[in-house]
Amino acid sequence: MSNIFKNIFTKNKKLSTDELIVKKTIISFFFFFILMGAGFYGWKWLRYQPESANGARQPLRTVLDMNESLFRRILSNRHLTREYSVEDAVKNVRVNGDLGLKSILDTASWRLYVIKKNGDTLSLTMDDIKKLPKTEIVFDFKCIEGWNQITHWAGVKFSDFVHAYGLTYETQMKYTGMSTPDKKYYVGIDMPSIMHPQTILAYEMNGKPLPLNQGYPLRLIIPVKYGIKHLKRIGTIFFSNSRPPDYWFERGYDYYSGL
């Protein structure tokens, strides 16, 4: 063995197969430990960096903000999520959380409240929403927990909704905010994403009314975003030029959450 080590570090020495294997193994372990050390000290450095106002360490928040800037430049109405046939959709749709759904829902008194820029508030029933053209979409729903499913939804395009109810002026603003009736869950979404042609206010799943645990009577389906932005049981919609509050952003996640 000592001769092998001597030979592999001798300049211009032709090595045997065994000596080449030993040499490559030594080099691999050398770089492995270098990378392990760099990773450890990088993690230690990040751990002691100051937190941003939104839960994440400041260097991480800077990277997330850079990602948002990049993805916002890429997104357009031509940037479409792949759609599938209804036959491809799963029958048992997984639930990605129950935030905002724990309070008792009075279905008879439920209203969708839309706050306009001038302060007026629209109060809409499900009949008001269902009278608009119906749109279906079957796409691959992606959750930040790492799972995905091809799912089938139906409802009203958000762009059709805002035009039908005279909200065109509001869509000149930068963001839309949404919250559940109990205010326990809320999201903020950039205007290009909420106005994307595949974004819908959904009231059906697999051809039937939404189950309670999927956001009955109305939820957001926005295929260009991860599941944390697909607000269930929408209670209020408003518009703003500054970022609206966002539940998971306040806990250190990416505000944009785009795909």
C-alpha positions as a Markdown table, in Angstrom:
| # | Residue | x | y | z |
|---|---|---|---|---|
| 1 | Met | 0.0 | 0.0 | 0.0 |
| 2 | Ser | 2.8 | 2.4 | 0.8 |
| 3 | Asn | 4.3 | 1.9 | -2.6 |
| 4 | Ile | 0.9 | 2.8 | -4.2 |
| 5 | Phe | 0.8 | 6.1 | -2.3 |
| 6 | Lys | 4.4 | 6.8 | -3.2 |
| 7 | Asn | 3.8 | 6.1 | -6.9 |
| 8 | Ile | 0.6 | 8.1 | -7.3 |
| 9 | Phe | 2.3 | 11.3 | -6.2 |
| 10 | Thr | 5.4 | 10.8 | -8.2 |
| 11 | Lys | 5.5 | 13.2 | -11.1 |
| 12 | Asn | 5.3 | 11.7 | -14.6 |
| 13 | Lys | 4.9 | 8.2 | -13.2 |
| 14 | Lys | 2.7 | 6.0 | -15.2 |
| 15 | Leu | 0.1 | 4.5 | -12.9 |
| 16 | Ser | -1.5 | 1.1 | -12.8 |
| 17 | Thr | -5.3 | 0.6 | -12.6 |
| 18 | Asp | -5.2 | 0.1 | -8.9 |
| 19 | Glu | -3.1 | 3.2 | -8.4 |
| 20 | Leu | -5.5 | 5.3 | -10.6 |
| 21 | Ile | -8.4 | 4.1 | -8.5 |
| 22 | Val | -6.6 | 5.1 | -5.3 |
| 23 | Lys | -5.7 | 8.5 | -6.7 |
| 24 | Lys | -9.2 | 9.3 | -7.8 |
| 25 | Thr | -10.6 | 8.2 | -4.5 |
| 26 | Ile | -8.2 | 10.4 | -2.5 |
| 27 | Ile | -9.1 | 13.4 | -4.8 |
| 28 | Ser | -12.8 | 12.7 | -4.4 |
| 29 | Phe | -12.6 | 12.6 | -0.6 |
| 30 | Phe | -10.4 | 15.7 | -0.5 |
| 31 | Phe | -13.1 | 17.8 | -2.4 |
| 32 | Phe | -15.9 | 16.1 | -0.4 |
| 33 | Phe | -14.4 | 17.3 | 2.9 |
| 34 | Ile | -13.7 | 20.8 | 1.4 |
| 35 | Leu | -17.3 | 21.1 | 0.3 |
| 36 | Met | -18.6 | 19.8 | 3.6 |
| 37 | Gly | -16.5 | 22.3 | 5.5 |
| 38 | Ala | -17.7 | 25.1 | 3.2 |
| 39 | Gly | -21.3 | 24.1 | 3.6 |
| 40 | Phe | -20.9 | 24.0 | 7.4 |
| 41 | Tyr | -19.3 | 27.4 | 7.7 |
| 42 | Gly | -21.8 | 28.8 | 5.2 |
| 43 | Trp | -24.7 | 27.5 | 7.3 |
| 44 | Lys | -23.1 | 28.9 | 10.5 |
| 45 | Trp | -22.6 | 32.3 | 8.8 |
| 46 | Leu | -26.2 | 32.4 | 7.6 |
| 47 | Arg | -27.5 | 31.3 | 11.0 |
| 48 | Tyr | -26.0 | 34.4 | 12.7 |
| 49 | Gln | -27.1 | 36.9 | 10.0 |
| 50 | Pro | -29.9 | 39.3 | 11.1 |
| 51 | Glu | -33.4 | 38.4 | 10.3 |
| 52 | Ser | -35.4 | 40.5 | 7.9 |
| 53 | Ala | -38.8 | 41.9 | 9.0 |
| 54 | Asn | -40.4 | 38.9 | 7.4 |
| 55 | Gly | -38.9 | 36.0 | 9.3 |
| 56 | Ala | -36.1 | 34.9 | 6.8 |
| 57 | Arg | -32.4 | 35.7 | 7.3 |
| 58 | Gln | -31.5 | 38.8 | 5.4 |
| 59 | Pro | -29.2 | 37.1 | 2.8 |
| 60 | Leu | -32.0 | 34.5 | 2.0 |
| 61 | Arg | -34.6 | 37.2 | 1.7 |
| 62 | Thr | -32.3 | 39.1 | -0.7 |
| 63 | Val | -32.1 | 35.9 | -2.9 |
| 64 | Leu | -35.9 | 35.4 | -2.8 |
| 65 | Asp | -36.4 | 39.0 | -3.8 |
| 66 | Met | -34.0 | 38.6 | -6.7 |
| 67 | Asn | -35.9 | 35.4 | -7.8 |
| 68 | Glu | -39.1 | 37.4 | -7.7 |
| 69 | Ser | -37.7 | 40.1 | -9.9 |
| 70 | Leu | -36.5 | 37.5 | -12.4 |
| 71 | Phe | -39.8 | 35.6 | -12.6 |
| 72 | Arg | -41.9 | 38.7 | -12.9 |
| 73 | Arg | -39.9 | 39.6 | -16.0 |
| 74 | Ile | -40.6 | 36.2 | -17.5 |
| 75 | Leu | -44.3 | 36.0 | -16.8 |
| 76 | Ser | -46.7 | 36.9 | -19.5 |
| 77 | Asn | -50.1 | 35.8 | -20.8 |
| 78 | Arg | -48.2 | 33.6 | -23.2 |
| 79 | His | -46.6 | 31.8 | -20.3 |
| 80 | Leu | -49.2 | 29.1 | -19.8 |
| 81 | Thr | -49.2 | 26.2 | -17.4 |
| 82 | Arg | -49.5 | 22.8 | -19.2 |
| 83 | Glu | -53.1 | 21.6 | -19.2 |
| 84 | Tyr | -54.3 | 18.0 | -19.2 |
| 85 | Ser | -57.5 | 16.1 | -20.1 |
| 86 | Val | -60.2 | 15.6 | -17.5 |
| 87 | Glu | -59.4 | 11.8 | -17.5 |
| 88 | Asp | -55.9 | 12.6 | -16.2 |
| 89 | Ala | -57.2 | 14.3 | -13.0 |
| 90 | Val | -57.1 | 12.5 | -9.7 |
| 91 | Lys | -60.3 | 11.6 | -8.0 |
| 92 | Asn | -59.0 | 12.0 | -4.4 |
| 93 | Val | -57.6 | 15.5 | -4.3 |
| 94 | Arg | -55.1 | 16.1 | -1.5 |
| 95 | Val | -55.8 | 19.0 | 0.9 |
| 96 | Asn | -52.9 | 21.4 | 1.2 |
| 97 | Gly | -53.8 | 22.9 | 4.6 |
| 98 | Asp | -56.8 | 24.1 | 6.5 |
| 99 | Leu | -55.8 | 27.7 | 7.5 |
| 100 | Gly | -58.9 | 29.9 | 7.5 |
| 101 | Leu | -61.3 | 27.0 | 7.3 |
| 102 | Lys | -61.7 | 26.1 | 11.0 |
| 103 | Ser | -64.4 | 28.5 | 11.8 |
| 104 | Ile | -68.1 | 27.5 | 11.1 |
| 105 | Leu | -69.3 | 28.7 | 7.7 |
| 106 | Asp | -72.8 | 30.0 | 7.4 |
| 107 | Thr | -73.4 | 29.2 | 3.7 |
| 108 | Ala | -76.7 | 31.2 | 3.6 |
| 109 | Ser | -75.0 | 34.5 | 4.7 |
| 110 | Trp | -71.7 | 34.0 | 2.8 |
| 111 | Arg | -70.8 | 37.0 | 0.6 |
| 112 | Leu | -67.7 | 37.9 | -1.4 |
| 113 | Tyr | -66.7 | 41.4 | -0.5 |
| 114 | Val | -64.7 | 43.3 | -3.1 |
| 115 | Ile | -63.2 | 46.6 | -1.9 |
| 116 | Lys | -62.8 | 49.1 | -4.7 |
| 117 | Lys | -60.2 | 51.8 | -4.8 |
| 118 | Asn | -62.7 | 54.6 | -4.0 |
| 119 | Gly | -63.7 | 52.7 | -0.8 |
| 120 | Asp | -66.9 | 51.3 | -2.1 |
| 121 | Thr | -67.5 | 47.6 | -1.4 |
| 122 | Leu | -69.3 | 45.1 | -3.7 |
| 123 | Ser | -71.2 | 42.4 | -1.9 |
| 124 | Leu | -71.7 | 39.4 | -4.2 |
| 125 | Thr | -73.5 | 36.1 | -3.8 |
| 126 | Met | -72.5 | 32.8 | -5.5 |
| 127 | Asp | -75.4 | 33.5 | -8.0 |
| 128 | Asp | -73.7 | 36.7 | -9.0 |
| 129 | Ile | -70.5 | 34.8 | -9.7 |
| 130 | Lys | -72.0 | 31.8 | -11.4 |
| 131 | Lys | -73.9 | 33.9 | -13.9 |
| 132 | Leu | -70.5 | 34.7 | -15.5 |
| 133 | Pro | -68.9 | 32.5 | -18.2 |
| 134 | Lys | -67.6 | 29.2 | -16.7 |
| 135 | Thr | -64.1 | 28.1 | -17.3 |
| 136 | Glu | -62.5 | 24.7 | -16.6 |
| 137 | Ile | -58.8 | 23.9 | -16.1 |
| 138 | Val | -57.0 | 20.7 | -15.5 |
| 139 | Phe | -53.4 | 21.2 | -14.4 |
| 140 | Asp | -50.6 | 19.9 | -12.2 |
| 141 | Phe | -51.2 | 21.5 | -8.7 |
| 142 | Lys | -47.8 | 21.9 | -6.9 |
| 143 | Cys | -47.3 | 22.3 | -3.2 |
| 144 | Ile | -44.3 | 23.7 | -1.5 |
| 145 | Glu | -44.2 | 20.5 | 0.6 |
| 146 | Gly | -42.9 | 18.7 | -2.5 |
| 147 | Trp | -46.0 | 16.9 | -3.8 |
| 148 | Asn | -48.1 | 17.5 | -6.9 |
| 149 | Gln | -51.4 | 16.2 | -8.4 |
| 150 | Ile | -53.2 | 16.7 | -11.7 |
| 151 | Thr | -56.5 | 18.3 | -10.6 |
| 152 | His | -59.7 | 19.5 | -12.3 |
| 153 | Trp | -61.3 | 22.8 | -11.3 |
| 154 | Ala | -64.1 | 25.0 | -12.7 |
| 155 | Gly | -65.2 | 28.6 | -12.1 |
| 156 | Val | -64.9 | 32.1 | -13.4 |
| 157 | Lys | -61.7 | 33.6 | -14.9 |
| 158 | Phe | -60.5 | 36.3 | -12.6 |
| 159 | Ser | -60.0 | 38.6 | -15.6 |
| 160 | Asp | -63.7 | 38.0 | -16.6 |
| 161 | Phe | -64.8 | 38.7 | -13.1 |
| 162 | Val | -63.1 | 42.1 | -12.7 |
| 163 | His | -64.3 | 43.2 | -16.1 |
| 164 | Ala | -67.9 | 42.2 | -15.4 |
| 165 | Tyr | -68.0 | 44.0 | -12.1 |
| 166 | Gly | -66.3 | 47.2 | -13.2 |
| 167 | Leu | -62.9 | 46.7 | -11.6 |
| 168 | Thr | -60.8 | 47.5 | -14.6 |
| 169 | Tyr | -59.5 | 50.7 | -12.8 |
| 170 | Glu | -58.4 | 48.6 | -9.8 |
| 171 | Thr | -56.4 | 46.2 | -12.0 |
| 172 | Gln | -54.1 | 49.1 | -12.9 |
| 173 | Met | -52.7 | 48.8 | -9.4 |
| 174 | Lys | -49.8 | 46.5 | -8.6 |
| 175 | Tyr | -51.3 | 43.9 | -6.3 |
| 176 | Thr | -54.4 | 42.0 | -5.2 |
| 177 | Gly | -55.0 | 41.0 | -1.7 |
| 178 | Met | -57.4 | 38.2 | -0.5 |
| 179 | Ser | -58.4 | 36.8 | 2.9 |
| 180 | Thr | -60.7 | 34.2 | 4.3 |
| 181 | Pro | -63.9 | 35.4 | 6.1 |
| 182 | Asp | -62.3 | 34.9 | 9.5 |
| 183 | Lys | -59.1 | 36.7 | 8.4 |
| 184 | Lys | -57.0 | 33.8 | 9.6 |
| 185 | Tyr | -55.4 | 33.2 | 6.2 |
| 186 | Tyr | -54.5 | 35.9 | 3.6 |
| 187 | Val | -52.4 | 36.2 | 0.5 |
| 188 | Gly | -51.0 | 39.0 | -1.6 |
| 189 | Ile | -50.6 | 38.4 | -5.4 |
| 190 | Asp | -48.9 | 40.6 | -8.1 |
| 191 | Met | -51.4 | 41.9 | -10.6 |
| 192 | Pro | -49.9 | 40.1 | -13.7 |
| 193 | Ser | -50.3 | 36.8 | -12.0 |
| 194 | Ile | -53.9 | 37.3 | -10.8 |
| 195 | Met | -54.9 | 38.6 | -14.2 |
| 196 | His | -53.2 | 35.6 | -16.0 |
| 197 | Pro | -55.7 | 33.9 | -18.3 |
| 198 | Gln | -55.5 | 30.6 | -16.3 |
| 199 | Thr | -56.4 | 32.2 | -12.9 |
| 200 | Ile | -59.9 | 31.4 | -11.8 |
| 201 | Leu | -62.3 | 31.9 | -8.9 |
| 202 | Ala | -63.2 | 28.2 | -8.6 |
| 203 | Tyr | -66.5 | 26.9 | -7.2 |
| 204 | Glu | -66.2 | 23.3 | -8.6 |
| 205 | Met | -63.8 | 20.4 | -8.2 |
| 206 | Asn | -64.1 | 17.3 | -10.4 |
| 207 | Gly | -67.4 | 18.6 | -11.7 |
| 208 | Lys | -69.0 | 19.0 | -8.3 |
| 209 | Pro | -69.3 | 21.9 | -5.8 |
| 210 | Leu | -66.1 | 22.4 | -3.7 |
| 211 | Pro | -65.9 | 20.3 | -0.6 |
| 212 | Leu | -65.6 | 22.3 | 2.7 |
| 213 | Asn | -62.0 | 21.3 | 3.1 |
| 214 | Gln | -61.2 | 22.5 | -0.4 |
| 215 | Gly | -62.5 | 26.0 | 0.2 |
| 216 | Tyr | -66.3 | 25.9 | -0.4 |
| 217 | Pro | -68.0 | 28.0 | -1.6 |
| 218 | Leu | -65.2 | 29.8 | -3.5 |
| 219 | Arg | -61.5 | 29.5 | -3.8 |
| 220 | Leu | -58.6 | 30.8 | -5.9 |
| 221 | Ile | -56.9 | 28.6 | -8.4 |
| 222 | Ile | -53.8 | 30.2 | -9.8 |
| 223 | Pro | -51.7 | 27.7 | -11.8 |
| 224 | Val | -48.7 | 29.9 | -12.1 |
| 225 | Lys | -48.2 | 29.8 | -8.3 |
| 226 | Tyr | -47.4 | 27.2 | -5.7 |
| 227 | Gly | -50.4 | 26.0 | -3.5 |
| 228 | Ile | -49.8 | 28.5 | -0.7 |
| 229 | Lys | -51.2 | 31.2 | -2.9 |
| 230 | His | -54.4 | 29.3 | -3.8 |
| 231 | Leu | -56.6 | 30.8 | -1.1 |
| 232 | Lys | -59.5 | 28.7 | 0.0 |
| 233 | Arg | -62.9 | 30.1 | 1.1 |
| 234 | Ile | -62.4 | 33.6 | -0.2 |
| 235 | Gly | -64.1 | 36.3 | 1.9 |
| 236 | Thr | -62.6 | 39.6 | 0.8 |
| 237 | Ile | -60.7 | 40.9 | -2.2 |
| 238 | Phe | -59.0 | 44.2 | -2.4 |
| 239 | Phe | -56.4 | 46.0 | -4.5 |
| 240 | Ser | -53.2 | 47.9 | -3.6 |
| 241 | Asn | -50.1 | 49.5 | -5.0 |
| 242 | Ser | -48.1 | 48.2 | -2.0 |
| 243 | Arg | -47.7 | 44.5 | -1.1 |
| 244 | Pro | -50.7 | 43.3 | 0.8 |
| 245 | Pro | -50.1 | 41.1 | 3.9 |
| 246 | Asp | -49.3 | 37.5 | 3.1 |
| 247 | Tyr | -49.5 | 34.7 | 5.7 |
| 248 | Trp | -46.5 | 32.7 | 4.6 |
| 249 | Phe | -44.3 | 35.6 | 3.6 |
| 250 | Glu | -44.6 | 36.8 | 7.2 |
| 251 | Arg | -43.2 | 33.4 | 8.2 |
| 252 | Gly | -40.1 | 33.6 | 5.9 |
| 253 | Tyr | -41.4 | 32.2 | 2.6 |
| 254 | Asp | -41.1 | 33.7 | -0.9 |
| 255 | Tyr | -43.8 | 36.4 | -1.5 |
| 256 | Tyr | -44.0 | 35.7 | -5.2 |
| 257 | Ser | -44.1 | 31.8 | -5.0 |
| 258 | Gly | -44.2 | 31.5 | -8.7 |
| 259 | Leu | -43.6 | 28.5 | -11.0 |
